[in-house]
Amino acid sequence: MSNLYDDKEQLERLEKVHLRGADENLAPGERIEFLKKRIRKKNWLIGLNVLAILFFSYSFYYGITQLGETLFTILVVVFVINVGLVLLQKRQIAEMIEVYRRG
């Protein structure tokens, strides 16, 4: 991934995505706080996805559920991909925070 310090266009695109719902005229300090809240939300999403993976795995392993092996595999793959995408978003937000801190 390219460095956000060098790519102003990418930073602007990420601002549109990750600062959605925030006032456009926020000061850099306020933007950092807003983005920190976003990171906390992403942590919750990761936790919920991991819990879902564990729940389905436990149910499948102990035969509690009637899920077929194919459906179980699809569910796990979807949740793992979701965790990966949320981690990518967290990394982007952390880079944006670093850019705002450096000015």
PECORFEN-V279795 format. One record per residue. N is the residue number from 1. RES is the residue in one small letter. SS is DSSP state (~ for helix, > for strand, _ for the rest). PHI is phi as a letter, one per 20 degrees, with the letter a starting at -180 (999 if undefined). OMEGA is omega in whole degrees, -180 to 180 (* if undefined). Layout:
# PECORFEN-V279795
N|RES|SS|PHI|OMEGA ; N|RES|SS|PHI|OMEGA
This chain:
# PECORFEN-V279795
1|m|_|999|-179 ; 2|s|_|f|-178 ; 3|n|_|f|-179 ; 4|l|_|f|179 ; 5|y|_|f|-176 ; 6|d|_|e|-171 ; 7|d|_|d|-178 ; 8|k|~|f|-180 ; 9|e|~|f|179 ; 10|q|~|f|178 ; 11|l|~|f|179 ; 12|e|~|f|177 ; 13|r|~|f|180 ; 14|l|~|f|176 ; 15|e|~|f|179 ; 16|k|~|f|-178 ; 17|v|~|f|-170 ; 18|h|~|e|177 ; 19|l|_|d|178 ; 20|r|_|f|-180 ; 21|g|_|n|179 ; 22|a|_|e|176 ; 23|d|_|f|-178 ; 24|e|_|f|-176 ; 25|n|_|e|179 ; 26|l|_|f|174 ; 27|a|_|f|-180 ; 28|p|~|g|179 ; 29|g|~|f|178 ; 30|e|~|f|176 ; 31|r|~|f|179 ; 32|i|~|f|179 ; 33|e|~|f|178 ; 34|f|~|f|-179 ; 35|l|~|f|176 ; 36|k|~|f|176 ; 37|k|~|f|177 ; 38|r|~|f|179 ; 39|i|~|f|178 ; 40|r|~|f|177 ; 41|k|~|f|179 ; 42|k|~|f|177 ; 43|n|~|f|176 ; 44|w|~|f|179 ; 45|l|~|f|178 ; 46|i|~|f|179 ; 47|g|~|g|179 ; 48|l|~|f|179 ; 49|n|~|f|178 ; 50|v|~|f|177 ; 51|l|~|f|178 ; 52|a|~|f|178 ; 53|i|~|f|180 ; 54|l|~|f|179 ; 55|f|~|f|-179 ; 56|f|~|f|179 ; 57|s|~|f|179 ; 58|y|~|f|-179 ; 59|s|~|f|-179 ; 60|f|~|f|-176 ; 61|y|~|f|-178 ; 62|y|_|e|175 ; 63|g|_|m|-180 ; 64|i|_|f|-176 ; 65|t|_|d|177 ; 66|q|_|d|179 ; 67|l|_|f|173 ; 68|g|_|f|-178 ; 69|e|~|f|-179 ; 70|t|~|f|180 ; 71|l|~|f|178 ; 72|f|~|f|180 ; 73|t|~|f|179 ; 74|i|~|f|179 ; 75|l|~|f|-179 ; 76|v|~|f|180 ; 77|v|~|f|180 ; 78|v|~|f|-180 ; 79|f|~|f|178 ; 80|v|~|f|176 ; 81|i|~|f|179 ; 82|n|~|f|177 ; 83|v|~|f|179 ; 84|g|~|f|179 ; 85|l|~|f|178 ; 86|v|~|f|177 ; 87|l|~|f|176 ; 88|l|~|f|178 ; 89|q|~|f|178 ; 90|k|~|f|179 ; 91|r|~|f|178 ; 92|q|~|f|180 ; 93|i|~|f|179 ; 94|a|~|f|177 ; 95|e|~|f|178 ; 96|m|~|f|178 ; 97|i|~|f|179 ; 98|e|~|f|179 ; 99|v|~|f|-180 ; 100|y|~|f|179 ; 101|r|~|f|-179 ; 102|r|~|f|178 ; 103|g|_|n|*
